[in-house]
Amino acid sequence: MTMRCDDIVVLGLSLSSSWGNGHATTWRALIRGLAELGQKVLFLERDQPWYAANRDLPVPDFCELGLYGSRAELYSRYGSRIAEARAVLCGSYLPEGIAVIDDILALVRGPCGFYDIDTPVTVAALARKDCDYLAARQIRAFDFYLSFTGGPMLGLLSDRYEARRPVAFHCAVDAERYQPVAVPPRWDLGYLGTFSADRQPALERLLLEPARRLPQCRFVVAGPQYPDDIAWPANVTRIAHVAPAEHPAFYAAQRFTLNITRADMIAAGWSPSVRLFEAAACATPIISDDWPGLTDLLPAPTAILIAEDSDAVTHILRHVSDTARRRMAAEARSIVLKAHTGQARARVLLRLLDALASASVPLMPVSSVR
């Protein structure tokens, strides 16, 4: 296969900073996987002040990072490399996304795809006609559409929006960086995530109320943007930000970690958070809210525990043994390392690009990454 100057050019929300977004860790896992498979990647990121002040990966060692301050600078500095790339991948929440995508689609010579790391949110915004990073008319123009969400969402993307090759492409974990760490347990239950108004009732139900009922236990909530008026129980530790390099030790210090899913993701189903895969790779037992497709990925109760209310969480913290916890965590880790690493996703993407490049290989929509 003849390579152009860059194998793949990616335009995404952020690679350099994980502050206040889950995109950075997702991009890092995928692009590291591509690098491990010998691919040269250029990641282009809008230079935003809030990311500039919180960069935990200013100089990645697995790809080239290019920062730009405006659309004009994007094209003056990187236009020729975008045009000559083997493939271009645009991500959701791209600043000035609609205008940028129009320009990219007119510029590229190789295949161009879209990686929607927020598919249910995107589809809901498209239905309301207020999505500011993707226009419905643009979806049919992409050569492929990588969807954070699998299941029935793929049919909706194809039927309603004329997506040409919708592919289930969940977030993934960097297996080299997310591993079990031997640290003393500090908390019985923890949660890692940026504040979201639609997740807050579940956090109240599945962590804060159990904390009030179990004053002898210790809890932690880590992540930015939580309002100052939240009444945190005395046995709940608050951490404003945990950098990705510190995630494994953070997970390892919890007896259980909590996964909470946004309302749009619950409604769509088949939308696993990257936190699920990170915690599993670190062999930390997971308690999660429920949604369609979750137990297809991590069977319950052998690899994950489902809790709908405070009673369920309280029961788990009181009665699940350390032996059962370790067994469940080992099963989840085994599943994730087989099917949900950055390199596993990279292989799917490269197979897709190979099929696009070969007229002799019919390209069929991929219904699952597993």
C-alpha positions in Angstrom: 0.0 0.0 0.0 1.4 3.4 -0.9 1.4 5.9 2.0 1.0 9.6 1.6 2.9 12.1 3.9 0.6 11.2 6.8 -1.3 7.9 7.1 -4.2 9.5 9.0 -5.0 13.1 9.9 -7.4 13.5 12.8 -9.3 16.7 13.7 -10.7 16.4 17.2 -11.8 18.3 20.3 -8.6 17.7 22.3 -5.7 15.3 22.6 -3.5 17.5 24.7 -5.8 18.0 27.7 -8.3 15.7 29.4 -9.6 18.5 31.5 -13.4 18.6 31.4 -13.8 16.1 28.5 -13.7 12.4 27.9 -12.5 12.8 24.3 -8.8 13.1 25.1 -8.4 9.6 26.6 -10.5 8.1 23.8 -8.3 9.7 21.1 -5.1 8.7 23.0 -6.0 5.1 23.2 -7.0 4.9 19.5 -4.0 6.8 18.2 -1.5 4.9 20.4 -3.1 1.7 18.9 -2.5 3.1 15.4 1.1 3.9 16.2 1.7 0.4 17.6 0.5 -0.8 14.2 3.0 1.4 12.4 0.7 4.3 11.4 1.8 7.9 11.3 -0.9 10.2 12.7 -1.3 14.0 12.8 -3.8 15.2 15.4 -5.1 18.8 14.8 -6.5 20.5 17.9 -8.0 24.0 18.3 -5.8 25.9 20.8 -8.4 26.7 23.5 -7.4 28.6 26.6 -9.0 26.2 29.0 -7.1 23.3 27.5 -3.9 25.3 27.3 -4.1 25.9 31.0 -4.6 22.2 31.8 -2.5 20.2 29.3 -1.5 16.8 30.7 -0.1 15.6 27.3 1.5 18.7 25.7 3.9 16.6 23.6 2.6 13.1 22.7 5.2 10.5 21.9 2.9 8.4 19.7 1.8 11.0 17.1 2.3 14.6 16.0 0.1 17.2 17.6 -0.7 20.4 15.7 -2.4 23.3 17.4 -4.2 26.0 15.4 -5.9 29.2 16.5 -8.5 29.7 13.8 -9.9 28.1 10.6 -7.6 30.3 8.5 -4.6 29.1 10.4 -5.8 25.5 10.2 -5.8 25.6 6.4 -2.7 27.8 5.9 -0.6 25.5 8.1 -2.1 22.1 7.5 -4.2 22.3 4.4 -1.8 20.4 2.2 -1.3 17.6 4.7 -5.0 17.2 5.1 -5.4 17.0 1.3 -2.6 14.4 0.9 -3.3 12.2 3.9 -4.2 8.5 3.3 -7.4 9.2 5.3 -8.9 12.0 7.4 -11.0 11.5 10.5 -13.1 14.3 12.0 -14.5 14.0 15.6 -17.6 15.2 17.3 -17.5 18.6 19.2 -15.0 19.9 16.8 -15.0 23.7 17.2 -16.7 25.4 14.3 -17.4 21.8 13.2 -19.9 22.4 10.5 -17.8 24.9 8.6 -14.6 23.0 9.2 -16.2 19.7 7.9 -17.5 21.4 4.8 -14.0 22.7 4.1 -12.4 19.3 4.8 -14.8 17.4 2.6 -14.0 19.7 -0.3 -10.2 19.4 0.4 -9.5 15.7 1.0 -8.5 13.3 -1.7 -8.5 10.1 0.3 -11.4 8.7 2.4 -12.9 10.9 5.1 -14.8 9.6 8.1 -16.5 10.9 11.2 -15.9 9.5 14.7 -18.9 10.4 16.8 -17.8 9.9 20.4 -21.2 11.2 21.5 -23.6 9.6 19.1 -26.9 9.7 21.1 -26.2 13.3 22.0 -25.4 14.1 18.4 -28.6 12.4 17.1 -30.7 14.2 19.7 -29.2 17.6 18.7 -29.7 16.8 15.0 -33.4 16.1 15.6 -33.7 19.4 17.4 -31.7 21.1 14.6 -29.3 22.6 17.1 -26.1 20.6 16.6 -23.3 23.0 16.1 -20.5 20.6 15.1 -22.3 18.4 12.5 -25.0 19.0 9.9 -27.4 16.2 9.0 -26.6 16.8 5.3 -22.9 16.1 6.0 -23.4 12.6 7.2 -24.1 11.1 3.8 -20.9 12.7 2.5 -18.6 10.8 4.8 -17.1 7.5 3.5 -17.6 5.9 6.9 -19.2 6.9 10.3 -17.6 5.5 13.4 -20.3 5.5 16.1 -19.7 5.4 19.9 -23.0 3.6 20.0 -23.8 0.2 18.5 -27.1 -1.7 18.4 -30.2 -0.1 16.7 -28.4 3.3 16.4 -26.5 2.0 13.4 -29.8 1.4 11.5 -31.0 4.8 12.4 -27.8 6.4 11.1 -28.2 4.5 7.9 -32.0 4.9 7.4 -32.6 8.4 8.6 -29.3 10.1 7.9 -28.0 8.0 5.0 -24.7 7.2 6.7 -22.9 5.1 4.1 -20.9 2.8 6.4 -22.0 3.1 10.0 -19.6 1.2 12.3 -20.0 0.4 16.0 -16.8 1.9 17.4 -16.9 2.1 21.2 -14.4 4.0 23.2 -11.3 1.9 24.2 -8.6 1.7 26.8 -4.8 2.0 26.4 -3.9 -1.4 27.9 -0.3 -0.4 28.5 -1.2 2.5 30.7 -4.3 1.1 32.4 -3.2 -1.8 34.5 -3.6 -3.0 38.1 -1.6 -1.1 40.6 -0.7 -2.2 44.1 -1.9 0.6 46.4 -3.7 0.4 49.8 -7.5 0.8 49.5 -8.6 4.3 50.5 -12.3 4.3 49.4 -15.1 1.8 49.4 -16.8 3.4 46.4 -15.6 6.1 44.0 -16.8 7.9 40.9 -14.7 9.6 38.2 -16.5 12.0 35.9 -17.1 15.6 34.9 -20.3 17.1 36.4 -23.3 16.5 34.2 -26.8 17.7 35.3 -28.5 14.6 33.9 -26.1 12.3 35.7 -26.3 14.1 39.1 -29.6 12.4 40.2 -27.9 9.0 39.7 -24.8 10.1 41.6 -27.1 11.2 44.4 -28.9 7.8 44.4 -26.0 5.5 43.9 -23.2 7.2 45.8 -24.2 10.1 48.0 -27.2 8.4 49.7 -25.3 5.2 50.3 -22.5 7.4 51.9 -25.1 8.9 54.3 -26.4 5.4 55.2 -22.8 4.0 55.7 -20.9 6.6 57.7 -18.2 4.1 58.5 -17.4 3.7 54.7 -15.3 6.1 52.6 -16.3 7.5 49.2 -14.8 9.7 46.6 -16.0 11.8 43.7 -13.4 13.1 41.2 -13.9 15.5 38.3 -14.3 19.1 37.5 -17.3 21.6 37.2 -19.4 20.4 40.2 -21.5 23.3 41.5 -20.5 24.8 44.9 -23.9 24.2 46.4 -23.8 20.4 46.4 -24.0 19.1 50.0 -21.3 16.5 50.1 -21.6 14.0 53.0 -18.6 14.2 55.5 -17.3 10.8 54.3 -17.1 11.8 50.6 -13.8 13.1 49.4 -13.9 15.6 46.5 -11.0 15.7 44.0 -11.3 18.4 41.3 -9.3 16.6 38.6 -7.4 13.3 38.2 -5.0 13.3 35.3 -5.0 10.2 33.1 -1.6 9.1 34.3 -3.0 8.9 37.8 -6.2 7.0 36.8 -4.8 3.5 37.5 -3.7 4.3 41.1 -7.1 6.2 41.6 -9.0 3.1 40.5 -6.9 0.7 42.5 -7.6 2.7 45.7 -11.3 1.9 45.4 -13.0 -1.3 46.5 -15.6 -0.6 43.9 -15.9 2.1 41.2 -19.2 3.5 40.0 -20.3 3.9 36.4 -23.1 6.4 35.7 -24.5 7.0 32.2 -26.0 10.1 30.6 -29.7 10.0 29.8 -29.2 10.1 26.0 -26.8 7.1 26.3 -29.2 5.1 28.5 -32.0 5.7 26.0 -29.9 4.6 23.0 -28.2 1.7 24.8 -25.0 0.0 23.6 -23.0 3.1 24.7 -20.2 2.0 27.1 -18.3 4.8 28.8 -14.5 4.7 28.5 -14.5 4.7 32.3 -16.0 1.1 32.1 -13.0 -0.1 30.1 -10.5 1.8 32.1 -11.7 0.5 35.5 -11.9 -3.0 34.1 -8.4 -2.9 32.7 -7.2 -1.8 36.1 -9.0 -4.8 37.7 -11.3 -2.5 39.8 -14.8 -4.1 40.4 -17.6 -2.0 38.8 -21.0 -1.1 39.9 -23.1 0.5 37.1 -26.6 1.8 36.3 -28.4 -0.4 33.8 -29.0 0.1 30.0 -29.6 -2.0 27.0 -26.4 -3.7 25.7 -24.4 -3.3 28.9 -24.4 -7.0 29.8 -23.6 -7.9 26.2 -20.2 -6.3 26.9 -19.7 -7.2 30.5 -22.0 -10.0 31.8 -23.7 -9.5 35.1 -23.0 -10.6 37.8 -19.8 -12.3 36.7 -18.0 -9.2 35.3 -20.1 -6.3 36.6 -22.8 -5.5 39.2 -25.9 -3.6 38.3 -27.5 -1.3 40.8 -30.7 0.7 40.3 -31.1 2.3 43.7 -29.4 3.1 47.0 -30.5 -0.2 48.6 -28.7 -2.2 46.0 -25.4 -0.2 46.4 -25.6 -0.4 50.2 -26.2 -4.2 50.0 -23.2 -4.6 47.6 -20.8 -2.6 49.9 -22.0 -4.5 53.0 -22.1 -8.1 51.7 -20.0 -8.7 48.5 -16.8 -10.5 49.6 -13.3 -9.6 48.6 -13.0 -13.0 46.9 -16.1 -12.3 44.8 -14.9 -8.8 44.0 -11.5 -10.0 42.7 -13.1 -12.8 40.6 -15.5 -10.3 39.0 -12.7 -7.8 38.3 -10.5 -10.5 36.7 -13.4 -11.5 34.4 -14.0 -7.9 33.3 -10.3 -7.3 32.7 -10.0 -10.4 30.6 -13.0 -9.3 28.4 -11.7 -5.8 27.9 -8.1 -6.8 27.1 -9.4 -9.1 24.4 -11.9 -6.8 22.7 -11.7 -3.2 23.9 -8.2 -1.9 23.7 -6.9 1.0 21.5 -5.1 -1.5 19.3 -8.3 -3.6 18.8 -10.1 -0.4 17.6 -7.2 0.6 15.4 -7.3 -2.8 13.7 -11.0 -2.2 12.9 -10.2 1.2 11.4 -7.3 -0.1 9.3 -9.4 -2.9 8.0 -12.0 -0.4 7.0 -9.5 1.8 5.2 -8.0 -1.3 3.4 -11.4 -2.2 2.2 -12.1 1.3 1.0 -8.8 1.2 -0.9 -9.5 -2.1 -2.6 -12.1 -2.3 -5.3 -11.9 -6.1 -5.1 -13.0 -6.2 -1.5 -16.7 -5.5 -0.9 -17.2 -3.2 2.1 -20.1 -4.1 4.3 -21.3 -2.1 7.3 -19.7 -3.4 10.4 -22.3 -4.1 13.1 -19.9 -4.7 16.0 -16.4 -4.1 17.1 -16.2 -7.4 18.8 
